[in-house]
């Protein structure tokens, strides 16, 4: 009889322990505001990085790219020592509305992943439909394709314009203006470029030009001088060929760019660049954009 009572007591203690086993709790990083919600999957740390460098910065310049890193993830079921993760990324605005969402970023990993410790990463480049002067949340959901475990993170971030690009405008406005390197496939934030590198000064979301039959009639002057005021580049009007015919307004308003390249030679840094857009149908409408570059 005593033996039966002892067995019953052991079973009862075991059940009590199971009842009090708590799931992993959600956590919030005080430095970045990142909220992590584990449900069967867990990780040691979640952090932001820019070009592989860890950062606590949550305000980014339009065009920058950053990553959300998940270190030493655990809880996945395995087949032949490999896991099959899924990852979905979406961005919400201040109202909580979804403005973009990806498919499974690991859809092509059909053979699984065999890494220890396991580091997963979500990369995000700030571009349309994300805009400057707004706040957003990057939400990443990771799940186990061989089980039911999930982990969801929410990383708040803000987007600002590049203060190195100065704008003076009358009637004409633009959603975003940035420098882009074709050779490096990245937005130039710090104004540092290389000789013989092809760069674009990109205008997105232009408005304010006079329209006629779906056409606009822009002009554009480009000037670049070095620190010693030596002329390096000059174009009187990049759109001279379209003075009469005009340009499709939808294409023009969506995105245009000014192409620049500086050949190696005697140049005294910094280079002062000035691009002026003007409306040939309205003399008062113009936009003047200036920035400084350092070429090496």
C-alpha positions in Angstrom: 0.0 0.0 0.0 2.8 2.4 0.9 4.4 1.6 -2.5 1.2 2.5 -4.4 0.9 5.8 -2.4 4.5 6.6 -3.3 3.9 6.0 -7.0 0.8 8.3 -6.9 2.8 11.0 -5.2 5.6 10.9 -7.8 3.1 11.1 -10.6 1.4 14.1 -8.9 4.7 15.9 -8.5 5.5 15.3 -12.1 2.2 16.7 -13.3 2.5 19.8 -11.1 5.9 20.5 -12.6 4.5 20.3 -16.1 1.6 22.6 -15.2 4.1 25.3 -13.9 6.4 25.2 -16.9 6.1 28.6 -18.4 6.7 29.4 -22.1 9.4 31.8 -23.1 8.3 35.3 -22.4 8.3 38.2 -24.8 11.2 40.7 -24.4 12.0 44.2 -25.4 15.5 45.6 -26.0 15.7 49.0 -24.2 18.3 50.3 -26.6 16.5 49.7 -29.8 12.9 49.0 -28.8 13.0 45.6 -30.6 10.3 43.3 -29.3 10.9 39.5 -29.5 8.0 37.0 -29.1 9.2 33.4 -29.0 6.6 30.6 -29.4 8.6 27.4 -29.5 11.6 28.9 -31.2 14.2 31.0 -29.3 17.5 32.8 -29.8 20.2 34.3 -27.5 20.1 37.8 -29.0 18.4 39.9 -31.7 20.3 42.9 -33.0 20.6 45.4 -35.8 23.6 45.8 -38.1 24.7 48.0 -40.9 27.3 46.5 -43.3 28.0 43.8 -40.7 28.6 46.3 -37.9 26.3 46.0 -34.9 24.3 49.2 -34.2 21.7 50.5 -31.8 20.7 53.2 -34.2 17.0 53.1 -35.3 17.0 56.2 -37.5 18.1 55.7 -41.0 18.8 57.8 -44.1 16.6 57.0 -47.1 18.4 54.5 -49.2 20.3 52.9 -46.3 20.2 49.1 -45.7 20.2 47.3 -42.4 19.9 43.8 -41.1 18.0 42.2 -38.3 20.1 39.3 -36.8 19.0 36.3 -34.8 21.8 34.7 -33.0 22.0 31.0 -31.9 18.4 30.1 -32.7 17.1 27.0 -31.1 13.9 24.9 -31.0 13.8 23.7 -34.7 12.9 20.1 -35.5 15.7 18.4 -37.5 16.0 16.0 -40.4 19.5 14.5 -40.9 20.8 17.2 -38.6 19.3 20.0 -40.8 16.5 22.4 -40.1 14.0 24.0 -42.5 13.2 27.6 -41.4 10.8 30.0 -43.0 11.1 33.7 -42.8 8.5 36.4 -43.7 9.2 40.1 -43.6 6.7 42.9 -43.6 6.7 46.7 -42.9 3.9 48.6 -41.2 3.3 52.3 -40.9 2.4 54.3 -37.8 -1.2 53.3 -38.2 -0.3 49.7 -38.2 -1.2 49.2 -41.9 1.0 46.8 -43.9 2.7 48.7 -46.7 4.9 45.8 -47.9 5.3 42.1 -47.3 7.7 39.5 -48.7 7.1 35.8 -49.5 9.1 33.2 -47.6 12.8 34.4 -47.8 14.0 30.8 -47.3 11.7 29.2 -49.9 14.8 28.1 -51.9 16.4 26.3 -49.0 14.9 23.0 -49.8 17.9 21.0 -48.6 17.8 22.7 -45.2 20.4 24.4 -43.1 23.1 22.7 -41.0 24.9 25.4 -39.0 25.8 25.6 -35.3 25.4 28.0 -33.7 22.5 29.1 -36.0 22.5 32.7 -37.1 19.6 33.9 -39.3 19.4 37.3 -40.9 16.8 39.5 -42.4 18.1 42.2 -44.8 16.1 45.3 -45.5 16.8 48.3 -47.9 14.9 51.5 -47.3 13.2 52.4 -50.5 9.7 52.9 -51.8 7.0 52.3 -50.6 9.0 53.5 -47.5 9.5 57.3 -47.4 11.5 59.9 -45.5 10.1 61.7 -42.5 8.0 58.7 -41.5 8.1 56.0 -38.8 7.7 52.3 -39.4 8.0 48.9 -37.9 9.9 46.0 -39.5 8.2 42.7 -38.5 10.0 39.4 -39.1 8.3 36.1 -38.5 10.5 32.9 -38.4 8.9 29.5 -38.3 9.8 25.8 -38.3 8.6 24.1 -41.5 9.1 20.7 -39.7 7.1 21.8 -36.6 4.9 24.4 -35.1 7.5 26.7 -33.5 7.6 30.4 -34.4 9.5 33.6 -33.4 8.2 37.0 -34.2 10.1 40.3 -33.8 9.1 43.9 -34.3 11.8 46.5 -34.8 10.7 50.2 -34.9 12.6 52.6 -37.1 12.5 56.1 -38.6 13.5 57.4 -42.0 15.1 60.8 -42.6 16.4 62.6 -45.6 20.1 62.9 -46.3 21.2 66.3 -44.8 24.2 66.3 -47.2 21.8 67.0 -50.1 20.5 70.5 -50.0 17.3 71.5 -51.8 15.9 74.9 -52.7 12.7 74.8 -54.7 9.8 76.9 -56.1 6.6 75.1 -57.2 8.5 71.9 -57.9 8.7 69.2 -55.2 10.1 65.7 -54.9 9.5 62.8 -52.6 13.1 61.5 -52.5 16.5 62.6 -53.8 19.6 60.5 -53.3 22.9 59.5 -54.8 23.3 55.9 -56.1 26.4 54.1 -57.2 25.9 51.7 -60.1 29.2 50.0 -59.6 28.7 49.3 -55.8 24.9 48.9 -56.2 24.2 51.0 -53.1 23.0 54.4 -52.1 25.8 56.8 -51.2 25.2 58.3 -47.7 28.5 60.0 -46.9 29.3 61.6 -50.2 32.4 59.5 -50.7 32.9 58.2 -54.2 35.7 56.8 -56.5 37.3 58.0 -59.7 35.6 56.5 -62.8 32.6 55.4 -60.7 29.2 55.8 -62.3 26.9 57.6 -59.9 23.3 58.8 -60.3 21.6 61.7 -58.6 18.1 60.2 -58.4 14.8 62.1 -58.2 11.7 60.1 -57.2 8.1 61.4 -57.1 8.6 64.8 -58.8 5.6 67.1 -59.0 4.7 70.7 -59.9 5.6 70.6 -63.6 3.1 72.0 -66.2 1.5 69.1 -68.1 0.0 69.1 -71.6 -1.4 66.0 -73.2 0.5 63.8 -70.8 3.8 65.5 -71.4 6.0 67.7 -69.3 8.7 70.1 -70.6 11.7 70.0 -68.2 15.2 71.4 -68.4 18.2 70.5 -66.4 21.5 72.2 -65.8 24.4 70.3 -64.2 27.6 71.9 -62.8 30.5 70.6 -60.8 33.6 72.4 -59.6 36.3 71.4 -57.2 37.5 73.1 -54.0 39.7 75.4 -56.1 36.7 76.4 -58.2 38.1 74.5 -61.2 35.3 73.4 -63.5 34.9 69.6 -63.7 31.6 69.1 -65.4 29.0 71.3 -67.1 25.8 70.6 -69.0 23.6 73.5 -70.2 20.5 71.4 -70.6 20.2 67.6 -70.4 16.7 67.8 -71.8 17.4 70.1 -74.8 16.3 67.4 -77.3 12.8 67.3 -75.7 12.1 71.1 -75.6 9.4 70.7 -78.3 8.2 67.2 -77.9 8.2 67.0 -74.1 8.6 63.8 -72.0 5.9 61.4 -70.8 4.8 62.9 -67.5 4.2 59.6 -65.6 7.7 58.3 -66.4 9.3 61.6 -65.6 7.4 62.1 -62.3 8.1 58.5 -61.2 11.9 58.6 -61.4 14.6 60.5 -63.3 18.3 60.7 -62.7 21.4 62.7 -63.6 24.4 60.5 -64.4 27.9 61.6 -63.2 31.4 60.2 -63.5 34.7 61.8 -62.5 37.8 60.6 -64.4 41.0 60.4 -62.5 43.1 63.5 -62.5 44.1 66.5 -60.5 41.0 67.3 -58.4 41.0 69.2 -55.1 38.4 67.8 -52.7 35.6 68.4 -52.0 33.7 68.6 -55.3 30.7 70.9 -55.3 27.8 69.6 -57.5 24.8 71.6 -58.5 21.8 70.2 -60.4 18.9 72.5 -61.4 15.6 71.3 -62.7 13.3 73.9 -64.4 10.0 74.0 -66.2 10.2 75.4 -69.7 6.5 76.2 -69.6 6.6 78.0 -66.3 9.7 80.2 -65.7 9.0 80.5 -62.0 9.1 76.7 -61.4 12.5 75.3 -60.5 14.4 73.1 -58.1 18.1 73.6 -57.2 19.9 70.6 -55.6 23.5 70.9 -54.3 25.8 68.5 -52.6 29.5 67.9 -51.9 31.4 64.8 -52.9 34.8 63.5 -52.0 36.4 61.5 -54.8 39.3 59.1 -54.2 
